[in-house]
């Protein structure tokens, strides 16, 4: 398999993990089709049931509401509301850490940028000019970082749930054995 095909496969898995993480954090509805026996048309399910569903959706993965201390990027701890973590237990090493904080996206992103710089990650960050052309505009921040064989993709954006203002952070990590 070529490197680009491996990367696409990893990216699809991480995207799937991120979607399931959002479901398990209760940020989006999993829909009645996720569990027709239990839901019976109710689009709101418990977080525990969402975790159970997520475990069956990605074989070879573990799910937790706690981000481990050895995750390659520290957790932003100010005004923390929720955390969730998914990691692979088979195949290529990968993980997705997600959190919600009450703080502003720009403040959270600035903290992560500083931490990544301090920890010697090589970062790619869109310019302000490019960010302003995105539909999410000033409410969406991202960086792509590498350090040795590790790669992270970090996204900070305004939480779309009006009942829980603040920032959502998604950090996807994977290990590139070929590097």
Secondary structure, 3 states (H helix, E strand, C coil): CCHHHHHHHHHHHHHHHHHHHHHHCCCCCCCHHHCHHHHCCCCCCCHHHHHHHHHHHCCCEEEECCCCCCCCCCCCCCCEEEEEEEEECCCCCEEEEEEEECCCHHHHHHHHHHHHHHCCCEEEECCHHHHHCCCCHHHEEEEEEEECCEEEEEEEEECCCCCCCCEEEEEEEEECCCC
